[in-house]
Amino acid sequence: MEEYSREPCPFRIVDDCGGAFTMGCLGGGLFQGLKGFRNAPQGFGRRFAGGLAALKARSPTIGGNFAAWGCVFSIVDCSLVHLRKKEDPWNSIMSGAIAGGILSSRNGVGAMFGSAIIGGLLLSMIEGVGILFTRTSAEQFRNPDPHADLAAASFESGSGAGAGAGEMNSAPGFGYPVAKQANATN
């Protein structure tokens, strides 16, 4: 499964790092704003000010954490693409596991293994859902079976009283109507 919309590998690192920072700032800002609004004293003005203060204090930190994860993930992903010479879902799954392990390395070996397992599981679920959506949406773009169209056309021409040589067939033939052929029994 190739992703044609992504940047080539050296530039992908910066692109993913910026996207992760933006996603962390927006999601973390929303979460921290609601948390600050809820925990502030009574009154709409005080709650609004508390939500805004929490948003300004914590949102960049969460964005930075997301950016660090996105940067490590992209570096590992690009390294795996270079080493394995192919781009497939296994690269993303292994990159998620390795990035989780690297980012939690300061907490010890046990935390590294736990974070690596969680990172690998999360990325495998994300990749699995992506593959599922790709396969289900690919059905609508699949070319019809030409043998099934011919069988349906011969069935239509053989039945009915008015099936003659001059009638047009409704089966698609490269976008042009196809004349039905006369049956040997007619």
Salt bridges, closest charged atoms under 4 A:
GLU3 OE1 - ARG6 NH1 3.31
ASP16 OD2 - ARG6 NH2 2.75
ASP77 OD2 - ARG6 NH1 3.86
ASP77 OD2 - ARG12 NH1 3.48
GLU87 OE2 - ARG12 NH2 3.17
ASP88 OD1 - ARG84 NH1 2.80
GLU139 OE2 - ARG142 NH2 3.46
